[in-house]
Amino acid sequence: MTKFVSISYSRLLLLFLCLQIFTQAQAQDLDVQIDVDTSGRSVVFAGITVMISLLGLFIMGLSFVRGLAVAGATGVFVMMIASITLLPALLGFTGRRVDTT
């Protein structure tokens, strides 16, 4: 499940970066900070929402479901942090080459 969460968060960040590429065609450098500022808030909000819903499984009272809830919430948290820290760093290295394929 966390793989799909990280893919959707990464696609959201890439979508905003590609929109920035098309709107600022004359600018030489891309400001990844603007990308993280706009779509990073959406990623954090969605990640916290998914974590709260997964931790809501504690209400069921079953021990194995509690383990699934903690594991799922931890995985979503790690992917959320990676999406707002690691992905922008990689996008900063690639620059405009991210949209060549």
C-alpha positions in Angstrom: 0.0 0.0 0.0 2.8 2.4 0.8 4.2 1.9 -2.7 1.0 3.3 -4.2 0.9 6.2 -1.8 4.5 7.1 -2.7 3.8 6.8 -6.4 0.7 9.1 -6.1 2.6 11.7 -4.1 5.5 11.6 -6.5 3.2 12.1 -9.4 1.6 15.0 -7.7 5.0 16.7 -7.2 6.0 15.9 -10.8 2.7 17.3 -12.2 3.3 20.6 -10.5 6.9 20.7 -11.7 5.8 20.0 -15.3 3.2 22.8 -15.0 6.0 25.1 -13.9 8.1 24.0 -16.9 5.3 24.9 -19.3 4.4 28.2 -17.7 8.0 29.4 -17.3 9.4 28.3 -20.7 11.8 31.3 -20.9 13.3 30.9 -17.4 16.5 28.9 -17.3 16.3 27.6 -13.7 13.4 25.9 -12.0 12.5 26.7 -8.5 11.8 23.4 -6.9 11.1 25.3 -3.7 7.9 26.7 -5.3 7.0 23.1 -6.3 7.4 21.8 -2.8 5.6 24.8 -1.3 2.5 24.3 -3.5 2.2 20.6 -3.8 4.1 19.7 -0.6 1.2 21.0 1.5 -1.1 18.7 -0.4 1.2 15.7 0.1 1.5 16.4 3.8 -2.3 16.9 4.2 -3.1 13.7 2.3 -0.5 11.7 4.2 -1.8 12.8 7.6 -5.3 12.0 6.5 -4.3 8.4 5.4 -2.3 8.0 8.7 -5.3 9.0 10.8 -7.6 6.7 8.9 -5.2 3.8 9.3 -4.7 4.5 13.0 -8.5 4.5 13.3 -8.2 0.7 13.1 -7.2 0.7 16.7 -10.9 1.1 17.5 -11.5 -2.5 16.4 -9.5 -3.9 19.3 -7.9 -6.8 17.5 -4.2 -7.2 18.1 -3.2 -8.1 14.6 -5.2 -5.2 13.2 -3.3 -2.9 15.5 -0.1 -4.2 14.1 -1.3 -3.6 10.5 -2.4 -0.1 11.5 0.9 0.9 13.0 2.9 -0.7 10.1 0.7 1.1 7.5 0.8 4.4 9.2 4.6 4.1 9.6 5.0 3.3 5.9 2.9 6.2 4.8 4.9 8.5 7.1 8.2 7.4 5.7 6.9 7.7 2.1 5.5 11.2 2.9 8.8 12.4 4.3 10.7 10.9 1.3 8.3 12.6 -1.1 8.8 16.0 0.4 12.6 15.7 0.9 14.2 13.2 -1.4 12.2 13.7 -4.5 12.7 17.5 -4.6 16.4 17.0 -4.2 16.5 14.6 -7.1 14.3 17.0 -9.2 16.8 19.7 -8.4 19.6 17.6 -10.0 17.6 16.7 -13.1 16.1 20.2 -13.8 14.4 20.5 -17.2 15.5 17.0 -18.2 12.7 15.6 -16.2 10.3 16.4 -19.0 12.3 15.0 -22.0 10.6 11.6 -22.3 
